[in-house]
Amino acid sequence: MRVVSLVPGTTEALFALGLGAQVAGVTHECDHPPAARGLPRVTRSNLDLEGLDGGGIDASVGSALAEGRPLYSVDLEAIRVLEPDLVVAQDVCDVCAVSADDVRLPGIRVLRQHPHSLEDVLRDMAELASACGVDGGPLLAGLRRRIAAASAAGPRVRGVFLEWLDPPFPAGHWTADLLRLAGIEDPLATAGRPSAPVTWDAVREAAPEILLVAPCGLDEVSARREVERMGERIAGCGARRIAVFDGSAYFNRPGPRLVDSLELLVREVAREAR
């Protein structure tokens, strides 16, 4: 079985399922586990975002979408050369990864994944395992045990989780599930739906005790840079404390590390309760 993964979270799931040796190609954003970094890249970004801050990135992406310009390009010929038995793509977010609609490969099976909740992510991993002819039971059982342990009854805190800062995007899709399981009451989170921008007044009116920041696609260093840049706005929301995460590694990708993300949130809640 040879697999091309066009979704970073799927790449992580393939390696977690013990299928790393079968992964023939990945996206330009697939960087975990480290072994994935050396695999052939079959996508590229069409936007030059180097040096832009969060507001500039949002404007550039918004302009491209408004004009109907694709954010990414996929090299279909390179995929054909790799001779995969299966290509895995997504149709959840046009901003985050190549759309499954852009993958037209006659004679090659394309598995479309479209998770909107944590349960969807787990189901997609089971479907992926089945499509690859392996038993996903042990991996899924382990992840579910960790979810159950992390979401045991404990302290609760009022918070707001932001997936972007300029403008502020609150939690959507599976992140809302993670917040609920961790004991974080977030009035701006929208479970099972895409995140949509709000105002900083809305963040302030939500009265968060803790502000959780994990900008989509940014590592922790870049996220902290954005927090510093937006310091006045953040201070105005009234939160007692700010927790900054590597969103690209933990919260943004629908894959096994969402369980790590839940455990990170639980630690923040415990820290807040002390």
C-alpha positions in Angstrom: 0.0 0.0 0.0 1.4 3.4 -1.1 -0.3 6.5 0.3 -0.1 10.2 -0.6 -1.4 12.4 2.2 -2.6 15.9 1.4 -3.5 16.7 5.0 -0.9 17.2 7.7 -3.1 15.6 10.4 -3.6 12.6 8.2 0.2 12.3 7.8 0.5 12.2 11.5 -2.3 9.6 11.8 -0.6 7.4 9.2 2.6 7.3 11.1 0.7 6.7 14.4 -0.9 3.7 12.7 2.5 2.3 11.9 2.2 3.1 8.2 5.1 5.6 7.9 7.0 3.3 5.4 3.9 3.3 3.2 3.6 7.1 2.9 4.9 8.0 -0.5 4.3 11.8 -0.6 3.0 14.6 1.6 2.2 18.3 1.6 4.6 21.2 2.0 3.3 21.6 5.6 3.8 18.1 6.8 6.5 18.4 9.5 5.5 15.8 12.1 6.8 13.3 12.9 10.3 14.3 11.8 10.5 11.4 9.3 7.7 13.0 7.3 10.0 16.0 6.5 12.1 14.0 4.2 9.3 12.7 2.0 8.4 14.1 -1.5 6.3 17.3 -1.4 3.4 17.4 -3.8 1.9 20.7 -2.9 3.0 24.3 -2.5 1.5 27.6 -1.2 0.6 30.2 -3.9 0.9 33.1 -1.4 4.1 34.8 -0.2 3.3 35.4 3.4 6.9 35.8 4.6 7.4 38.7 6.9 3.6 39.5 7.3 2.0 39.9 10.7 -1.4 38.3 11.5 -3.4 41.2 10.0 -1.3 41.1 6.8 -1.8 37.4 6.5 -5.5 37.6 7.0 -5.8 40.4 4.4 -3.7 38.4 1.9 -5.7 35.3 2.3 -9.0 37.2 2.2 -8.0 38.9 -1.0 -7.1 35.7 -2.7 -10.3 34.0 -1.7 -12.4 37.0 -2.8 -10.7 36.9 -6.2 -11.2 33.2 -6.5 -7.4 32.5 -6.5 -6.5 29.1 -5.0 -4.2 29.3 -1.9 -2.4 26.1 -2.8 -1.3 24.2 -5.8 -1.1 20.4 -6.0 1.2 18.7 -8.4 -1.0 16.0 -9.8 1.7 14.7 -12.2 4.1 14.3 -9.2 1.4 12.3 -7.4 1.0 10.0 -10.5 4.8 9.4 -10.6 4.7 8.2 -7.0 2.1 5.6 -8.1 0.0 5.7 -4.9 -2.8 3.2 -4.2 -4.6 5.9 -2.1 -4.6 9.7 -1.9 -6.1 11.3 1.2 -7.5 14.8 1.0 -9.9 17.0 2.9 -12.9 19.3 2.3 -13.1 21.0 5.7 -11.2 24.2 5.1 -9.9 25.8 1.9 -7.5 27.9 4.0 -5.8 25.1 5.8 -5.0 22.6 3.1 -5.5 21.5 -0.5 -9.2 20.9 -1.2 -10.3 17.4 -2.2 -12.0 19.0 -5.2 -8.6 19.9 -6.6 -7.5 16.3 -6.6 -8.6 14.7 -9.9 -6.7 11.5 -10.4 -8.5 8.9 -12.7 -7.7 5.4 -11.6 -6.4 6.4 -8.1 -8.6 6.1 -5.1 -9.1 9.4 -3.2 -10.3 9.2 0.4 -12.1 12.4 1.4 -12.0 13.3 5.1 -14.2 16.1 6.5 -14.1 16.1 10.4 -16.0 18.8 12.3 -15.9 17.3 15.8 -13.5 15.4 17.9 -15.6 12.3 17.4 -15.4 12.9 13.6 -11.6 13.0 13.8 -11.5 9.6 15.6 -13.9 8.1 13.1 -11.8 9.4 10.2 -8.7 7.7 11.7 -10.6 4.5 11.9 -11.7 4.9 8.3 -8.1 5.7 7.3 -6.9 2.5 9.0 -9.5 0.4 7.2 -8.7 1.9 3.8 -5.1 1.0 4.4 -5.8 -2.5 5.5 -4.6 -2.2 9.1 -6.2 -2.5 12.5 -6.8 1.0 13.9 -8.3 -0.5 17.1 -5.2 -0.2 19.4 -4.4 3.4 18.4 -8.1 4.5 18.8 -8.5 2.6 22.1 -5.4 4.3 23.5 -6.5 7.8 22.4 -10.0 7.2 23.9 -8.5 6.1 27.2 -6.4 9.3 27.3 -9.5 11.4 26.5 -11.5 9.7 29.3 -8.7 10.3 31.8 -8.2 13.9 30.8 -11.9 14.8 30.9 -12.6 13.3 34.3 -14.6 15.7 36.5 -12.4 18.5 37.8 -12.3 22.3 38.2 -14.0 24.5 35.6 -12.9 27.9 34.4 -14.4 30.6 32.1 -12.2 31.2 29.1 -12.0 32.3 25.5 -9.9 30.3 22.9 -8.7 32.3 19.9 -7.6 30.6 16.7 -6.4 34.0 15.3 -5.9 37.5 16.8 -6.1 40.0 14.0 -9.1 39.8 13.7 -10.0 37.5 16.6 -11.4 34.1 15.6 -12.8 32.1 18.4 -12.8 28.3 18.6 -14.7 26.2 16.0 -14.9 22.6 14.9 -13.3 20.1 17.2 -11.6 22.7 19.4 -14.9 23.5 21.1 -15.1 19.8 22.1 -11.7 19.9 23.6 -12.6 23.0 25.6 -15.7 21.4 27.0 -13.9 18.2 27.9 -11.2 20.2 29.6 -13.7 22.1 31.8 -13.4 25.4 30.0 -16.6 27.3 29.5 -16.2 29.4 26.4 -19.3 31.4 25.3 -17.8 32.2 21.9 -16.8 28.7 20.8 -19.0 27.1 18.1 -18.9 23.3 18.2 -18.9 21.5 14.9 -18.7 24.6 12.8 -16.0 26.7 11.2 -14.6 29.6 13.2 -15.8 33.1 12.2 -14.3 36.5 13.1 -15.7 38.5 16.1 -14.8 41.8 17.6 -12.5 42.5 20.5 -15.6 43.9 22.2 -17.2 40.5 22.0 -14.1 38.9 23.5 -14.2 41.4 26.4 -17.9 40.9 26.9 -17.4 37.1 27.2 -15.5 37.9 30.5 -12.8 35.3 30.2 -10.8 34.4 33.3 -8.2 32.9 31.0 -7.4 33.7 27.3 -6.1 30.8 25.3 -4.3 31.6 22.1 -3.3 29.2 19.3 -3.2 31.0 16.0 -3.8 28.6 13.1 -0.7 27.6 11.3 1.7 29.5 13.6 4.3 27.9 15.9 4.6 29.1 19.5 7.3 31.6 18.8 5.2 33.3 16.1 2.1 33.1 18.3 3.9 34.9 21.1 5.0 37.5 18.7 1.4 38.1 17.7 0.4 38.2 21.3 2.9 40.9 22.0 1.8 42.9 18.9 -1.8 42.7 20.0 -1.0 43.3 23.6 -3.3 46.4 24.1 -6.3 44.6 22.6 -5.6 41.5 24.7 -5.2 43.5 27.9 -8.5 45.1 27.2 -10.4 41.8 27.4 -9.8 41.5 31.1 -8.4 38.0 31.4 -6.3 37.2 34.4 -3.9 35.1 32.5 -2.9 34.2 28.9 -1.9 30.8 27.7 -0.1 30.6 24.3 0.2 27.4 22.4 1.8 26.1 19.2 -1.4 25.9 17.2 0.1 24.2 14.2 1.4 21.4 16.3 -1.6 20.8 18.6 -4.9 22.4 17.9 -5.3 23.1 14.2 -4.7 19.7 12.7 -7.3 17.0 13.0 -5.1 14.1 14.0 -3.7 12.1 17.0 -2.2 15.2 18.7 -5.6 16.6 19.4 -5.5 14.4 22.4 -2.2 16.0 23.4 -4.1 19.3 22.9 -6.8 18.3 25.4 -4.2 17.3 28.0 -2.5 20.8 27.5 -5.9 22.4 28.2 -6.5 20.3 31.3 -3.1 21.4 32.7 -4.0 25.0 32.1 -7.3 24.6 34.0 -5.5 23.0 36.9 -3.0 25.8 36.9 -5.8 28.4 36.9 -7.5 26.6 39.9 -4.4 26.7 42.1 
